[in-house]
Amino acid sequence: MQVFRLLVKAGCTGMPAGRIALVLDVNQTTLSRHLATLEQAGLLLKERQAQQIIYRVDFEAIKGLIGFLMKDCCAGDQRVVPDLIAPMSADLEGVSP
């Protein structure tokens, strides 16, 4: 979750794996496993830039996932949506994708 939150804050610029490991104080092996899991889930994109691999959140995939969850889990009940969105908005305040 920390990796995902950090990459959301990094926005479309993304972040190299080495920098993620440094910021989160996690070893490369553990980080690689988490990044691979997020990538396999379709939540992250990666791009090679010279000798670095840059990871970024796939915001379109996230929008699709949230839409699916809201429709499927909440059965489209619009009364539930504001209660779910308010905490998410507060957590992401100041974050630009």
mmCIF file of the C-alpha atoms, coordinates in Angstrom:
data_MODEL
# 
_entry.id   MODEL 
# 
loop_
_atom_site.group_PDB 
_atom_site.id 
_atom_site.type_symbol 
_atom_site.label_atom_id 
_atom_site.label_alt_id 
_atom_site.label_comp_id 
_atom_site.label_asym_id 
_atom_site.label_entity_id 
_atom_site.label_seq_id 
_atom_site.pdbx_PDB_ins_code 
_atom_site.Cartn_x 
_atom_site.Cartn_y 
_atom_site.Cartn_z 
_atom_site.occupancy 
_atom_site.B_iso_or_equiv 
_atom_site.pdbx_formal_charge 
_atom_site.auth_seq_id 
_atom_site.auth_comp_id 
_atom_site.auth_asym_id 
_atom_site.auth_atom_id 
_atom_site.pdbx_PDB_model_num 
ATOM 1  C CA . MET A 1 1  ? 0.000   0.000  0.000   1.00 0.00 ? 1  MET A CA 1 
ATOM 2  C CA . GLN A 1 2  ? 2.893   2.360  0.765   1.00 0.00 ? 2  GLN A CA 1 
ATOM 3  C CA . VAL A 1 3  ? 4.343   1.781  -2.702  1.00 0.00 ? 3  VAL A CA 1 
ATOM 4  C CA . PHE A 1 4  ? 1.013   2.492  -4.337  1.00 0.00 ? 4  PHE A CA 1 
ATOM 5  C CA . ARG A 1 5  ? 0.424   5.661  -2.283  1.00 0.00 ? 5  ARG A CA 1 
ATOM 6  C CA . LEU A 1 6  ? 3.922   6.946  -3.058  1.00 0.00 ? 6  LEU A CA 1 
ATOM 7  C CA . LEU A 1 7  ? 3.422   6.378  -6.771  1.00 0.00 ? 7  LEU A CA 1 
ATOM 8  C CA . VAL A 1 8  ? 0.020   8.070  -6.713  1.00 0.00 ? 8  VAL A CA 1 
ATOM 9  C CA . LYS A 1 9  ? 1.719   11.122 -5.214  1.00 0.00 ? 9  LYS A CA 1 
ATOM 10 C CA . ALA A 1 10 ? 4.461   10.941 -7.861  1.00 0.00 ? 10 ALA A CA 1 
ATOM 11 C CA . GLY A 1 11 ? 1.728   11.304 -10.484 1.00 0.00 ? 11 GLY A CA 1 
ATOM 12 C CA . CYS A 1 12 ? 2.375   10.782 -14.187 1.00 0.00 ? 12 CYS A CA 1 
ATOM 13 C CA . THR A 1 13 ? 6.094   11.378 -13.706 1.00 0.00 ? 13 THR A CA 1 
ATOM 14 C CA . GLY A 1 14 ? 6.448   8.149  -11.782 1.00 0.00 ? 14 GLY A CA 1 
ATOM 15 C CA . MET A 1 15 ? 9.551   7.122  -9.897  1.00 0.00 ? 15 MET A CA 1 
ATOM 16 C CA . PRO A 1 16 ? 12.502  4.797  -10.428 1.00 0.00 ? 16 PRO A CA 1 
ATOM 17 C CA . ALA A 1 17 ? 12.610  1.616  -8.361  1.00 0.00 ? 17 ALA A CA 1 
ATOM 18 C CA . GLY A 1 18 ? 15.790  2.675  -6.575  1.00 0.00 ? 18 GLY A CA 1 
ATOM 19 C CA . ARG A 1 19 ? 14.205  5.917  -5.403  1.00 0.00 ? 19 ARG A CA 1 
ATOM 20 C CA . ILE A 1 20 ? 11.086  4.085  -4.206  1.00 0.00 ? 20 ILE A CA 1 
ATOM 21 C CA . ALA A 1 21 ? 13.265  1.713  -2.173  1.00 0.00 ? 21 ALA A CA 1 
ATOM 22 C CA . LEU A 1 22 ? 15.152  4.647  -0.656  1.00 0.00 ? 22 LEU A CA 1 
ATOM 23 C CA . VAL A 1 23 ? 12.054  6.653  0.263   1.00 0.00 ? 23 VAL A CA 1 
ATOM 24 C CA . LEU A 1 24 ? 10.270  3.669  1.783   1.00 0.00 ? 24 LEU A CA 1 
ATOM 25 C CA . ASP A 1 25 ? 13.415  2.173  3.317   1.00 0.00 ? 25 ASP A CA 1 
ATOM 26 C CA . VAL A 1 26 ? 12.725  -1.269 1.866   1.00 0.00 ? 26 VAL A CA 1 
ATOM 27 C CA . ASN A 1 27 ? 15.189  -3.710 0.288   1.00 0.00 ? 27 ASN A CA 1 
ATOM 28 C CA . GLN A 1 28 ? 15.215  -4.157 -3.491  1.00 0.00 ? 28 GLN A CA 1 
ATOM 29 C CA . THR A 1 29 ? 14.083  -7.792 -3.412  1.00 0.00 ? 29 THR A CA 1 
ATOM 30 C CA . THR A 1 30 ? 10.978  -7.037 -1.375  1.00 0.00 ? 30 THR A CA 1 
ATOM 31 C CA . LEU A 1 31 ? 10.216  -3.960 -3.468  1.00 0.00 ? 31 LEU A CA 1 
ATOM 32 C CA . SER A 1 32 ? 10.604  -5.880 -6.736  1.00 0.00 ? 32 SER A CA 1 
ATOM 33 C CA . ARG A 1 33 ? 8.080   -8.441 -5.530  1.00 0.00 ? 33 ARG A CA 1 
ATOM 34 C CA . HIS A 1 34 ? 5.554   -5.737 -4.605  1.00 0.00 ? 34 HIS A CA 1 
ATOM 35 C CA . LEU A 1 35 ? 6.054   -3.840 -7.864  1.00 0.00 ? 35 LEU A CA 1 
ATOM 36 C CA . ALA A 1 36 ? 5.610   -7.042 -9.879  1.00 0.00 ? 36 ALA A CA 1 
ATOM 37 C CA . THR A 1 37 ? 2.382   -7.834 -8.022  1.00 0.00 ? 37 THR A CA 1 
ATOM 38 C CA . LEU A 1 38 ? 0.976   -4.344 -8.661  1.00 0.00 ? 38 LEU A CA 1 
ATOM 39 C CA . GLU A 1 39 ? 2.024   -4.539 -12.303 1.00 0.00 ? 39 GLU A CA 1 
ATOM 40 C CA . GLN A 1 40 ? 0.438   -7.979 -12.774 1.00 0.00 ? 40 GLN A CA 1 
ATOM 41 C CA . ALA A 1 41 ? -2.757  -6.619 -11.241 1.00 0.00 ? 41 ALA A CA 1 
ATOM 42 C CA . GLY A 1 42 ? -2.767  -3.945 -13.955 1.00 0.00 ? 42 GLY A CA 1 
ATOM 43 C CA . LEU A 1 43 ? -2.364  -1.054 -11.505 1.00 0.00 ? 43 LEU A CA 1 
ATOM 44 C CA . LEU A 1 44 ? 1.166   0.022  -12.504 1.00 0.00 ? 44 LEU A CA 1 
ATOM 45 C CA . LEU A 1 45 ? 2.957   0.814  -15.728 1.00 0.00 ? 45 LEU A CA 1 
ATOM 46 C CA . LYS A 1 46 ? 6.706   0.571  -16.139 1.00 0.00 ? 46 LYS A CA 1 
ATOM 47 C CA . GLU A 1 47 ? 9.010   2.164  -18.658 1.00 0.00 ? 47 GLU A CA 1 
ATOM 48 C CA . ARG A 1 48 ? 12.716  1.749  -19.185 1.00 0.00 ? 48 ARG A CA 1 
ATOM 49 C CA . GLN A 1 49 ? 14.609  5.038  -19.335 1.00 0.00 ? 49 GLN A CA 1 
ATOM 50 C CA . ALA A 1 50 ? 18.304  4.408  -19.953 1.00 0.00 ? 50 ALA A CA 1 
ATOM 51 C CA . GLN A 1 51 ? 19.371  2.140  -17.073 1.00 0.00 ? 51 GLN A CA 1 
ATOM 52 C CA . GLN A 1 52 ? 16.388  2.852  -14.845 1.00 0.00 ? 52 GLN A CA 1 
ATOM 53 C CA . ILE A 1 53 ? 12.903  1.434  -14.806 1.00 0.00 ? 53 ILE A CA 1 
ATOM 54 C CA . ILE A 1 54 ? 10.308  4.091  -14.021 1.00 0.00 ? 54 ILE A CA 1 
ATOM 55 C CA . TYR A 1 55 ? 7.098   2.951  -12.348 1.00 0.00 ? 55 TYR A CA 1 
ATOM 56 C CA . ARG A 1 56 ? 3.882   4.928  -12.429 1.00 0.00 ? 56 ARG A CA 1 
ATOM 57 C CA . VAL A 1 57 ? 0.278   4.316  -11.497 1.00 0.00 ? 57 VAL A CA 1 
ATOM 58 C CA . ASP A 1 58 ? -2.045  3.491  -14.382 1.00 0.00 ? 58 ASP A CA 1 
ATOM 59 C CA . PHE A 1 59 ? -4.672  6.079  -13.499 1.00 0.00 ? 59 PHE A CA 1 
ATOM 60 C CA . GLU A 1 60 ? -7.056  4.896  -16.223 1.00 0.00 ? 60 GLU A CA 1 
ATOM 61 C CA . ALA A 1 61 ? -6.984  1.382  -14.767 1.00 0.00 ? 61 ALA A CA 1 
ATOM 62 C CA . ILE A 1 62 ? -7.574  2.789  -11.281 1.00 0.00 ? 62 ILE A CA 1 
ATOM 63 C CA . LYS A 1 63 ? -10.583 4.780  -12.504 1.00 0.00 ? 63 LYS A CA 1 
ATOM 64 C CA . GLY A 1 64 ? -11.961 1.634  -14.101 1.00 0.00 ? 64 GLY A CA 1 
ATOM 65 C CA . LEU A 1 65 ? -11.390 -0.393 -10.932 1.00 0.00 ? 65 LEU A CA 1 
ATOM 66 C CA . ILE A 1 66 ? -13.058 2.204  -8.721  1.00 0.00 ? 66 ILE A CA 1 
ATOM 67 C CA . GLY A 1 67 ? -15.980 2.441  -11.132 1.00 0.00 ? 67 GLY A CA 1 
ATOM 68 C CA . PHE A 1 68 ? -16.369 -1.331 -11.154 1.00 0.00 ? 68 PHE A CA 1 
ATOM 69 C CA . LEU A 1 69 ? -16.212 -1.546 -7.363  1.00 0.00 ? 69 LEU A CA 1 
ATOM 70 C CA . MET A 1 70 ? -18.736 1.254  -6.902  1.00 0.00 ? 70 MET A CA 1 
ATOM 71 C CA . LYS A 1 71 ? -21.163 -0.334 -9.351  1.00 0.00 ? 71 LYS A CA 1 
ATOM 72 C CA . ASP A 1 72 ? -20.643 -3.946 -8.309  1.00 0.00 ? 72 ASP A CA 1 
ATOM 73 C CA . CYS A 1 73 ? -20.088 -3.694 -4.554  1.00 0.00 ? 73 CYS A CA 1 
ATOM 74 C CA . CYS A 1 74 ? -22.493 -0.858 -3.878  1.00 0.00 ? 74 CYS A CA 1 
ATOM 75 C CA . ALA A 1 75 ? -25.063 -2.069 -6.413  1.00 0.00 ? 75 ALA A CA 1 
ATOM 76 C CA . GLY A 1 76 ? -25.041 1.417  -7.901  1.00 0.00 ? 76 GLY A CA 1 
ATOM 77 C CA . ASP A 1 77 ? -26.578 2.916  -4.749  1.00 0.00 ? 77 ASP A CA 1 
ATOM 78 C CA . GLN A 1 78 ? -25.751 6.627  -5.071  1.00 0.00 ? 78 GLN A CA 1 
ATOM 79 C CA . ARG A 1 79 ? -26.352 7.183  -1.349  1.00 0.00 ? 79 ARG A CA 1 
ATOM 80 C CA . VAL A 1 80 ? -23.205 5.177  -0.565  1.00 0.00 ? 80 VAL A CA 1 
ATOM 81 C CA . VAL A 1 81 ? -20.909 7.023  -2.991  1.00 0.00 ? 81 VAL A CA 1 
ATOM 82 C CA . PRO A 1 82 ? -20.418 10.308 -1.053  1.00 0.00 ? 82 PRO A CA 1 
ATOM 83 C CA . ASP A 1 83 ? -19.514 8.422  2.133   1.00 0.00 ? 83 ASP A CA 1 
ATOM 84 C CA . LEU A 1 84 ? -16.846 6.472  0.246   1.00 0.00 ? 84 LEU A CA 1 
ATOM 85 C CA . ILE A 1 85 ? -15.426 9.342  -1.816  1.00 0.00 ? 85 ILE A CA 1 
ATOM 86 C CA . ALA A 1 86 ? -14.987 11.895 0.998   1.00 0.00 ? 86 ALA A CA 1 
ATOM 87 C CA . PRO A 1 87 ? -12.208 9.992  2.851   1.00 0.00 ? 87 PRO A CA 1 
ATOM 88 C CA . MET A 1 88 ? -10.421 9.207  -0.429  1.00 0.00 ? 88 MET A CA 1 
ATOM 89 C CA . SER A 1 89 ? -10.495 12.863 -1.451  1.00 0.00 ? 89 SER A CA 1 
ATOM 90 C CA . ALA A 1 90 ? -9.006  13.955 1.864   1.00 0.00 ? 90 ALA A CA 1 
ATOM 91 C CA . ASP A 1 91 ? -6.194  11.380 1.564   1.00 0.00 ? 91 ASP A CA 1 
ATOM 92 C CA . LEU A 1 92 ? -5.301  12.530 -1.940  1.00 0.00 ? 92 LEU A CA 1 
ATOM 93 C CA . GLU A 1 93 ? -5.548  16.282 -1.343  1.00 0.00 ? 93 GLU A CA 1 
ATOM 94 C CA . GLY A 1 94 ? -2.778  18.030 -3.226  1.00 0.00 ? 94 GLY A CA 1 
ATOM 95 C CA . VAL A 1 95 ? -1.933  14.957 -5.323  1.00 0.00 ? 95 VAL A CA 1 
ATOM 96 C CA . SER A 1 96 ? -1.929  15.529 -9.067  1.00 0.00 ? 96 SER A CA 1 
ATOM 97 C CA . PRO A 1 97 ? -1.967  12.475 -11.357 1.00 0.00 ? 97 PRO A CA 1 
# 
